[in-house]
Amino acid sequence: MIKKLFEVIKGGATATTHHVFRDGVFSLDAPSHFIRNDDHGMFQLVEPNNMAAITASAYAKDDGVLDEFCEYRFSLVEDFYTPVSELQIFEAARAVGKLQEFEGIWPDESEPTYYVVLALQVGDIYLSLSVITEREYYEAHRDQYLAIFASIRPGSE
């Protein structure tokens, strides 16, 4: 199904690679041209042209509430970036959450960064995925990123 989704987005067959986070906490599919970076225990997928990176973090909280996690995650971003979109509800086959787009200039940098944050619940974990890029690049490739997000599922399936 996910490969078919990427085919529709790209207008033809796009090879995808299945990526598993740590010891099977969650997994997702991304176009095969993305380069995986696991340095220092980080989960990151980088486009070969360095125009965008996707990073992920997972959190476990037995008595957590998705809305509280989303509020917490977005508040951390707002310390540096300004929201430039409405809060969007995100629903995929195996995950639910909220997505918001931000833009700003990181300290000691001169160019604006576009920061798209997806905070969601996947099974019994909370997950934060972020796309770091430029606004124009994200807008041109939005469907690709939404397809990656839609492929998220618990475990390593």
MDAnalysis code that builds the backbone (N, CA, C; Angstrom):
import MDAnalysis as mda
import numpy as np

u = mda.Universe.empty(471, n_residues=157, atom_resindex=np.repeat(np.arange(157), 3), trajectory=True)
u.add_TopologyAttr("name", ["N", "CA", "C"] * 157)
u.add_TopologyAttr("resid", np.arange(1, 158))
u.add_TopologyAttr("resname", ["MET", "ILE", "LYS", "LYS", "LEU", "PHE", "GLU", "VAL", "ILE", "LYS", "GLY", "GLY", "ALA", "THR", "ALA", "THR", "THR", "HIS", "HIS", "VAL", "PHE", "ARG", "ASP", "GLY", "VAL", "PHE", "SER", "LEU", "ASP", "ALA", "PRO", "SER", "HIS", "PHE", "ILE", "ARG", "ASN", "ASP", "ASP", "HIS", "GLY", "MET", "PHE", "GLN", "LEU", "VAL", "GLU", "PRO", "ASN", "ASN", "MET", "ALA", "ALA", "ILE", "THR", "ALA", "SER", "ALA", "TYR", "ALA", "LYS", "ASP", "ASP", "GLY", "VAL", "LEU", "ASP", "GLU", "PHE", "CYS", "GLU", "TYR", "ARG", "PHE", "SER", "LEU", "VAL", "GLU", "ASP", "PHE", "TYR", "THR", "PRO", "VAL", "SER", "GLU", "LEU", "GLN", "ILE", "PHE", "GLU", "ALA", "ALA", "ARG", "ALA", "VAL", "GLY", "LYS", "LEU", "GLN", "GLU", "PHE", "GLU", "GLY", "ILE", "TRP", "PRO", "ASP", "GLU", "SER", "GLU", "PRO", "THR", "TYR", "TYR", "VAL", "VAL", "LEU", "ALA", "LEU", "GLN", "VAL", "GLY", "ASP", "ILE", "TYR", "LEU", "SER", "LEU", "SER", "VAL", "ILE", "THR", "GLU", "ARG", "GLU", "TYR", "TYR", "GLU", "ALA", "HIS", "ARG", "ASP", "GLN", "TYR", "LEU", "ALA", "ILE", "PHE", "ALA", "SER", "ILE", "ARG", "PRO", "GLY", "SER", "GLU"])
u.atoms.positions = np.array([
    [0.807, -1.188, 0.000],
    [0.000, 0.000, 0.000],
    [0.858, 1.263, 0.000],
    [1.897, 1.297, 0.851],
    [2.753, 2.483, 0.931],
    [3.502, 2.677, -0.383],
    [4.005, 1.599, -0.973],
    [4.693, 1.742, -2.257],
    [3.747, 2.324, -3.298],
    [2.496, 1.903, -3.272],
    [1.503, 2.422, -4.209],
    [1.296, 3.916, -3.972],
    [1.269, 4.342, -2.700],
    [1.119, 5.745, -2.368],
    [2.276, 6.558, -2.936],
    [3.499, 6.069, -2.788],
    [4.650, 6.769, -3.345],
    [4.584, 6.803, -4.875],
    [4.065, 5.744, -5.490],
    [3.921, 5.734, -6.946],
    [2.982, 6.837, -7.396],
    [1.888, 7.011, -6.693],
    [0.933, 8.060, -7.040],
    [1.579, 9.427, -6.896],
    [2.332, 9.627, -5.822],
    [2.980, 10.916, -5.570],
    [3.989, 11.248, -6.668],
    [4.798, 10.292, -7.026],
    [5.871, 10.545, -7.986],
    [5.476, 10.278, -9.435],
    [4.291, 9.770, -9.659],
    [3.854, 9.518, -11.026],
    [4.507, 8.291, -11.631],
    [4.995, 7.397, -10.835],
    [5.637, 6.181, -11.307],
    [6.175, 5.428, -10.113],
    [6.834, 4.312, -10.363],
    [7.347, 3.500, -9.269],
    [8.503, 4.201, -8.566],
    [8.421, 4.284, -7.251],
    [9.492, 4.834, -6.436],
    [9.914, 3.764, -5.451],
    [11.185, 3.435, -5.455],
    [11.680, 2.433, -4.519],
    [11.645, 3.006, -3.113],
    [11.180, 2.211, -2.168],
    [11.155, 2.634, -0.780],
    [11.991, 1.680, 0.066],
    [12.414, 2.194, 1.199],
    [13.161, 1.397, 2.161],
    [12.420, 1.445, 3.481],
    [12.336, 0.300, 4.126],
    [11.684, 0.196, 5.424],
    [12.725, 0.504, 6.499],
    [12.414, 1.450, 7.384],
    [13.330, 1.850, 8.454],
    [12.707, 1.537, 9.800],
    [13.497, 0.916, 10.688],
    [13.039, 0.562, 12.020],
    [13.791, 1.420, 13.034],
    [13.057, 2.042, 13.953],
    [13.625, 2.894, 14.988],
    [14.071, 2.028, 16.156],
    [15.320, 2.189, 16.536],
    [15.925, 1.460, 17.647],
    [15.572, -0.011, 17.616],
    [15.047, -0.534, 18.693],
    [14.753, -1.974, 18.773],
    [13.306, -2.282, 18.424],
    [12.812, -1.666, 17.368],
    [11.459, -1.956, 16.922],
    [10.390, -1.139, 17.607],
    [10.729, 0.050, 18.094],
    [9.738, 0.920, 18.733],
    [8.687, 1.342, 17.716],
    [9.137, 1.759, 16.539],
    [8.236, 2.077, 15.434],
    [9.013, 1.901, 14.146],
    [8.294, 1.934, 13.036],
    [8.958, 1.859, 11.737],
    [8.203, 2.723, 10.743],
    [8.866, 3.002, 9.632],
    [8.261, 3.791, 8.562],
    [8.945, 3.454, 7.254],
    [8.321, 3.885, 6.159],
    [8.884, 3.697, 4.827],
    [9.216, 5.060, 4.250],
    [10.362, 5.135, 3.582],
    [10.785, 6.385, 2.953],
    [11.406, 6.055, 1.602],
    [11.403, 7.014, 0.683],
    [12.065, 6.766, -0.597],
    [13.501, 6.292, -0.361],
    [13.939, 5.345, -1.157],
    [15.245, 4.715, -0.959],
    [16.420, 5.667, -1.107],
    [16.219, 6.811, -1.740],
    [17.341, 7.731, -1.897],
    [17.677, 8.486, -0.605],
    [16.808, 8.430, 0.410],
    [17.123, 9.050, 1.695],
    [18.283, 8.300, 2.355],
    [19.169, 9.032, 2.999],
    [20.319, 8.446, 3.675],
    [20.021, 8.400, 5.171],
    [20.197, 7.241, 5.759],
    [19.917, 7.087, 7.195],
    [21.148, 7.425, 8.012],
    [20.934, 8.167, 9.094],
    [22.000, 8.542, 10.016],
    [21.593, 8.062, 11.400],
    [22.363, 7.158, 11.980],
    [22.088, 6.643, 13.319],
    [23.160, 7.066, 14.315],
    [23.950, 8.065, 13.968],
    [25.017, 8.517, 14.872],
    [24.448, 8.939, 16.215],
    [25.143, 8.581, 17.264],
    [24.799, 9.003, 18.623],
    [23.380, 8.606, 19.019],
    [22.894, 7.480, 18.519],
    [21.567, 6.999, 18.877],
    [20.433, 7.785, 18.259],
    [20.754, 8.657, 17.309],
    [19.753, 9.491, 16.656],
    [19.128, 8.723, 15.495],
    [17.857, 8.982, 15.238],
    [17.202, 8.450, 14.045],
    [16.988, 9.629, 13.117],
    [17.673, 9.617, 11.989],
    [17.571, 10.726, 11.050],
    [17.637, 10.188, 9.624],
    [16.778, 10.732, 8.770],
    [16.814, 10.451, 7.334],
    [17.112, 11.765, 6.632],
    [18.117, 11.753, 5.753],
    [18.562, 12.982, 5.102],
    [18.464, 12.807, 3.597],
    [17.933, 13.837, 2.944],
    [17.916, 13.814, 1.478],
    [19.355, 13.990, 0.989],
    [19.737, 13.291, -0.085],
    [21.122, 13.344, -0.555],
    [21.607, 14.752, -0.894],
    [20.704, 15.643, -1.262],
    [21.106, 17.008, -1.596],
    [21.197, 17.897, -0.353],
    [21.001, 17.300, 0.830],
    [21.029, 18.010, 2.117],
    [19.988, 19.117, 2.221],
    [18.944, 19.054, 1.418],
    [17.903, 20.076, 1.466],
    [16.903, 19.828, 2.591],
    [16.856, 18.607, 3.104],
    [15.901, 18.315, 4.167],
    [16.379, 17.125, 4.980],
    [15.985, 17.143, 6.249],
    [16.267, 16.017, 7.143],
    [15.015, 15.737, 7.960],
    [14.781, 14.462, 8.219],
    [13.690, 14.042, 9.095],
    [14.329, 13.439, 10.331],
    [13.977, 13.937, 11.503],
    [14.479, 13.370, 12.749],
    [13.303, 12.836, 13.552],
    [13.576, 11.855, 14.390],
    [12.517, 11.247, 15.196],
    [12.990, 11.017, 16.616],
    [12.054, 11.149, 17.535],
    [12.268, 10.830, 18.945],
    [11.026, 10.124, 19.446],
    [11.219, 9.131, 20.312],
    [10.092, 8.381, 20.861],
    [10.097, 8.501, 22.381],
    [8.889, 8.518, 22.950],
    [8.728, 8.685, 24.385],
    [7.675, 7.703, 24.884],
    [7.893, 7.149, 26.066],
    [6.906, 6.269, 26.690],
    [6.380, 6.958, 27.935],
    [5.068, 6.944, 28.092],
    [4.447, 7.518, 29.282],
    [3.154, 6.767, 29.516],
    [3.127, 5.955, 30.569],
    [1.984, 5.084, 30.833],
    [0.669, 5.831, 30.991],
    [0.692, 6.959, 31.660],
    [-0.550, 7.676, 31.912],
    [-0.673, 8.931, 31.051],
    [-0.008, 8.929, 29.913],
    [0.006, 10.106, 29.057],
    [-1.284, 10.311, 28.284],
    [-1.442, 11.540, 27.811],
    [-2.577, 11.927, 26.983],
    [-1.996, 12.589, 25.736],
    [-2.467, 12.183, 24.575],
    [-1.920, 12.690, 23.321],
    [-1.940, 14.215, 23.255],
    [-3.037, 14.841, 23.624],
    [-3.111, 16.306, 23.555],
    [-2.048, 16.970, 24.423],
    [-1.763, 16.407, 25.590],
    [-0.721, 16.966, 26.458],
    [0.653, 16.827, 25.811],
    [0.904, 15.669, 25.196],
    [2.189, 15.483, 24.523],
    [2.342, 16.476, 23.372],
    [1.300, 16.645, 22.576],
    [1.351, 17.585, 21.451],
    [1.614, 19.007, 21.947],
    [0.900, 19.404, 22.976],
    [1.080, 20.748, 23.529],
    [2.515, 20.938, 24.021],
    [3.041, 19.951, 24.726],
    [4.414, 20.005, 25.221],
    [5.408, 20.099, 24.064],
    [5.255, 19.237, 23.076],
    [6.215, 19.195, 21.955],
    [6.204, 20.499, 21.178],
    [5.036, 21.036, 20.871],
    [4.966, 22.280, 20.104],
    [5.484, 23.465, 20.921],
    [5.273, 23.441, 22.239],
    [5.770, 24.550, 23.065],
    [7.296, 24.620, 23.053],
    [7.959, 23.473, 22.948],
    [9.424, 23.467, 22.859],
    [9.906, 24.148, 21.584],
    [9.199, 23.922, 20.497],
    [9.571, 24.514, 19.214],
    [9.327, 26.020, 19.225],
    [8.238, 26.433, 19.883],
    [7.876, 27.850, 19.904],
    [8.885, 28.715, 20.643],
    [9.815, 28.106, 21.385],
    [10.891, 28.879, 22.004],
    [11.823, 29.469, 20.951],
    [11.845, 28.867, 19.751],
    [12.770, 29.299, 18.701],
    [12.084, 29.697, 17.401],
    [10.929, 29.117, 17.135],
    [10.267, 29.317, 15.854],
    [8.843, 29.820, 16.052],
    [8.307, 30.440, 15.008],
    [6.950, 30.966, 15.028],
    [6.034, 30.034, 14.230],
    [4.864, 29.673, 14.778],
    [3.925, 28.855, 13.999],
    [3.497, 29.617, 12.743],
    [3.488, 28.931, 11.596],
    [3.073, 29.556, 10.337],
    [1.920, 28.794, 9.687],
    [1.361, 27.845, 10.432],
    [0.193, 27.108, 9.938],
    [-0.751, 26.885, 11.109],
    [-1.967, 26.560, 10.759],
    [-2.920, 26.128, 11.776],
    [-2.501, 24.742, 12.252],
    [-2.876, 24.400, 13.454],
    [-2.665, 23.059, 13.959],
    [-3.525, 22.108, 13.129],
    [-2.915, 21.047, 12.593],
    [-3.615, 20.129, 11.707],
    [-3.740, 18.763, 12.372],
    [-4.909, 18.180, 12.296],
    [-5.119, 16.826, 12.799],
    [-4.478, 15.863, 11.803],
    [-3.743, 14.883, 12.325],
    [-3.085, 13.889, 11.490],
    [-3.668, 12.522, 11.832],
    [-4.126, 11.807, 10.807],
    [-4.632, 10.450, 10.998],
    [-4.056, 9.547, 9.918],
    [-3.442, 8.481, 10.360],
    [-2.931, 7.463, 9.447],
    [-3.536, 6.128, 9.882],
    [-3.267, 5.105, 9.134],
    [-3.844, 3.793, 9.436],
    [-3.459, 3.312, 10.833],
    [-2.241, 3.641, 11.290],
    [-1.750, 3.097, 12.564],
    [-1.258, 4.165, 13.535],
    [-1.575, 5.431, 13.269],
    [-1.101, 6.508, 14.133],
    [-2.045, 7.700, 14.050],
    [-2.134, 8.450, 15.149],
    [-2.924, 9.683, 15.176],
    [-2.113, 10.755, 15.891],
    [-2.352, 12.002, 15.517],
    [-1.640, 13.085, 16.178],
    [-1.977, 14.428, 15.590],
    [-1.031, 15.345, 15.738],
    [-1.203, 16.700, 15.236],
    [0.090, 17.153, 14.568],
    [-0.076, 17.997, 13.557],
    [1.046, 18.498, 12.781],
    [0.984, 20.027, 12.774],
    [2.145, 20.653, 12.917],
    [2.205, 22.100, 12.815],
    [3.504, 22.498, 12.131],
    [3.416, 23.569, 11.333],
    [4.570, 24.093, 10.603],
    [5.046, 25.368, 11.281],
    [6.377, 25.500, 11.393],
    [7.004, 26.638, 12.054],
    [8.094, 27.200, 11.145],
    [8.460, 28.457, 11.391],
    [9.572, 29.056, 10.653],
    [10.284, 30.044, 11.567],
    [11.589, 30.130, 11.399],
    [12.358, 31.071, 12.193],
    [13.835, 30.944, 11.897],
    [14.601, 31.755, 12.582],
    [16.064, 31.729, 12.416],
    [16.666, 31.194, 13.710],
    [17.369, 30.083, 13.583],
    [18.023, 29.449, 14.725],
    [19.137, 30.375, 15.217],
    [19.388, 30.429, 16.536],
    [20.469, 31.278, 17.051],
    [21.787, 31.013, 16.314],
    [22.488, 32.079, 16.001],
    [23.780, 32.060, 15.297],
    [23.666, 31.681, 13.824],
    [22.450, 31.638, 13.281],
    [22.273, 31.419, 11.848],
    [21.627, 32.654, 11.248],
    [21.729, 32.796, 9.935],
    [21.188, 33.992, 9.288],
    [20.014, 33.696, 8.360],
    [19.845, 32.442, 7.971],
    [18.781, 32.060, 7.050],
    [17.632, 31.394, 7.812],
    [16.393, 31.659, 7.385],
    [15.264, 31.014, 8.063],
    [15.228, 29.508, 7.809],
    [14.728, 28.801, 8.802],
    [14.542, 27.362, 8.727],
    [13.052, 27.078, 8.800],
    [12.602, 26.129, 8.003],
    [11.222, 25.671, 8.053],
    [11.230, 24.378, 8.842],
    [10.406, 24.305, 9.861],
    [10.430, 23.209, 10.813],
    [9.021, 22.657, 10.923],
    [8.801, 21.467, 10.401],
    [7.483, 20.842, 10.423],
    [7.520, 19.749, 11.490],
    [6.615, 19.849, 12.455],
    [6.621, 18.922, 13.587],
    [5.332, 18.117, 13.593],
    [5.498, 16.806, 13.666],
    [4.379, 15.888, 13.804],
    [4.515, 15.217, 15.167],
    [3.551, 15.439, 16.035],
    [3.511, 14.797, 17.352],
    [2.362, 13.797, 17.318],
    [2.656, 12.534, 17.601],
    [1.613, 11.533, 17.448],
    [1.754, 10.380, 18.410],
    [0.704, 9.614, 18.460],
    [0.698, 8.391, 19.243],
    [0.692, 7.224, 18.270],
    [1.636, 6.306, 18.495],
    [1.761, 5.112, 17.676],
    [1.757, 3.939, 18.650],
    [0.674, 3.201, 18.672],
    [0.569, 2.135, 19.665],
    [0.586, 2.758, 21.048],
    [1.511, 2.311, 21.902],
    [1.572, 2.837, 23.264],
    [2.737, 3.806, 23.477],
    [3.254, 4.379, 22.402],
    [4.329, 5.357, 22.529],
    [3.911, 6.688, 21.910],
    [4.605, 7.724, 22.324],
    [4.448, 9.050, 21.718],
    [5.671, 9.289, 20.873],
    [5.447, 9.864, 19.731],
    [6.501, 10.016, 18.746],
    [6.512, 11.435, 18.223],
    [7.698, 11.982, 18.047],
    [7.858, 13.289, 17.428],
    [8.721, 13.119, 16.189],
    [8.180, 13.525, 15.049],
    [8.959, 13.566, 13.817],
    [9.043, 15.015, 13.376],
    [10.217, 15.417, 12.917],
    [10.421, 16.789, 12.465],
    [11.089, 16.778, 11.104],
    [10.592, 17.625, 10.230],
    [11.246, 17.856, 8.939],
    [11.899, 19.229, 9.043],
    [13.203, 19.279, 8.802],
    [13.945, 20.528, 8.859],
    [14.409, 20.841, 7.444],
    [13.987, 21.995, 6.924],
    [14.258, 22.324, 5.532],
    [14.016, 23.815, 5.307],
    [13.800, 24.180, 4.059],
    [13.377, 25.531, 3.684],
    [11.902, 25.451, 3.279],
    [11.167, 26.543, 3.454],
    [9.734, 26.547, 3.170],
    [9.423, 26.083, 1.741],
    [10.107, 26.629, 0.764],
    [9.826, 26.295, -0.635],
    [10.077, 24.815, -0.913],
    [11.120, 24.261, -0.308],
    [11.440, 22.866, -0.538],
    [10.355, 21.967, 0.072],
    [9.932, 22.294, 1.272],
    [8.873, 21.501, 1.905],
    [7.588, 21.562, 1.089],
    [7.215, 22.759, 0.680],
    [5.973, 22.902, -0.080],
    [6.020, 22.115, -1.382],
    [7.183, 22.079, -2.029],
    [7.318, 21.336, -3.287],
    [7.288, 19.818, -3.067],
    [7.638, 19.369, -1.860],
    [7.726, 17.937, -1.569],
    [6.768, 17.501, -0.456],
    [5.797, 18.326, -0.159],
    [4.855, 18.062, 0.947],
    [4.232, 16.663, 0.850],
    [3.761, 16.272, -0.337],
    [3.114, 14.969, -0.487],
    [4.059, 13.819, -0.143],
    [5.325, 13.972, -0.478],
    [6.318, 12.947, -0.150],
    [6.432, 12.788, 1.367],
    [6.512, 13.904, 2.081],
    [6.637, 13.831, 3.545],
    [5.365, 13.300, 4.188],
    [4.222, 13.691, 3.681],
    [2.969, 13.175, 4.228],
    [2.848, 11.671, 3.999],
    [3.368, 11.182, 2.883],
    [3.361, 9.735, 2.622],
    [4.286, 9.012, 3.596],
    [5.433, 9.600, 3.893],
    [6.337, 9.007, 4.881],
    [5.632, 8.946, 6.232],
    [5.011, 10.069, 6.633],
    [4.303, 10.112, 7.902],
    [3.185, 9.069, 7.940],
    [2.470, 8.924, 6.839],
    [1.356, 7.978, 6.780],
    [1.810, 6.523, 6.921],
    [3.072, 6.263, 6.629],
    [3.587, 4.886, 6.707],
    [3.999, 4.468, 8.112],
    [3.973, 5.380, 9.062],
    [4.413, 5.083, 10.431],
    [3.517, 4.029, 11.056],
    [4.165, 3.080, 11.741],
    [3.410, 2.047, 12.435],
    [4.221, 1.543, 13.628],
    [3.535, 0.986, 14.617],
    [4.254, 0.468, 15.778],
    [5.063, -0.768, 15.405],
    [6.122, -0.990, 16.109],
    [6.935, -2.173, 15.894],
    [7.769, -2.097, 14.625],
    [8.210, -3.255, 14.170],
    [9.117, -3.305, 13.029],
    [8.477, -3.917, 11.784],
    [7.153, -4.016, 11.748],
    [6.450, -4.648, 10.631],
    [6.716, -3.954, 9.317],
])
